[in-house]
Amino acid sequence: MNLVFLDGKLLPADQAHVSVLDRGFIFGDGVYELVPVYSRVPFRLDEHLTRLERSLGETKIRNPYTRAQWRSHVYALIDAQSFEDQGVYFQLTRGAAKRDHAFPKNLEPTVFMMSNPLTNPPSAQVEKGGSAVSALDNRWLRCDIKSISLIGNVLLRQLSAEADAVETILFRDGKLTEASSSNVFIVKQGLILSPPKNELILPGITYDVVVELARGHGLPLEMRELSESEVRGADEIWVTSSSKEVLAVVELDGQAVGAGRPGAVFRRMHQLYQDFKREVMRAGRRERISA
Ligand SMILES: Cc1ncc(COP(=O)(O)O)c(C=O)c1O
């Protein structure tokens, strides 16, 4: 039986109940994380916990656990699943209270975690790339907070789902921000480019890995504002996220991106990412065995 975590306990999903007055249900008043787990070893768990702590701080939701408690709850949830590669989702809401926009002080946050089998893009898709559509980024101005209020992202993602495409790439005021559930990189004449982190994009953990790998291996990289025309004229476009890892976009709004197939810089980065993941997993496994 695969178990979920609710407020300190592991239990079967059909026995996990949350109040109808929970502010997550009423207002979408909460934050979340999704951590990829390979062979039962979470990838960049500390970085995800740092981002969670930041989201909690920005939304003034009380963090009920220390770092060590978070780690031990995540490990217990991973061990309670029957499958090896997992996507561990966790969310905190401000808690349950009489409906009122303003929140009472000292509310007990609701903490929920579940784990699902991890589905990275199939190798055929990695080799062929995917298509994307574009849309106006009409979300709020605090996209740096990993909020569970995702209706903006949901509606934007639906546009690409209906076009049988992997992502919706977003532009605000003629500038690239990110995609509906991933960050975006482009390549022009061998130079890797992506918008710098600010309040208009989620600071992706995968984005950081890609930046570190590019810097560590001497691949030219620049973080700067990118105009819509630069994106449309790019040699390569990539989307990055914990579940997609690094994926090439070979068609945008029906137009081929560069040569219309995953480019050489993408192939290099994809390989670096896979090698890095294996290295981290080996280190992670040793850490868990010796713990
Ligand atoms: C809007 C948005 N941007 C970027 C990302 C990528 O973040 P990460 O690499 O941490 O998964 C996500 C992931 O869910 C997202 O929802």
The ligand as a Gaussian input file, in Angstrom:
#p B3LYP/6-31G(d) Opt

LIG

0 1
 C        5.950000      28.013000     -13.351000
 C        7.125000      27.099000     -13.188000
 N        8.345000      27.516000     -13.582000
 C        9.435000      26.743000     -13.467000
 C        9.349000      25.462000     -12.930000
 C       10.589000      24.606000     -12.821000
 O       10.997000      24.465000     -11.495000
 P       11.851000      23.226000     -11.011000
 O       13.038000      23.140000     -11.927000
 O       12.242000      23.561000      -9.625000
 O       10.984000      22.015000     -11.114000
 C        8.112000      24.985000     -12.483000
 C        8.017000      23.649000     -11.892000
 O        6.977000      23.172000     -11.502000
 C        6.965000      25.821000     -12.607000
 O        5.755000      25.405000     -12.199000

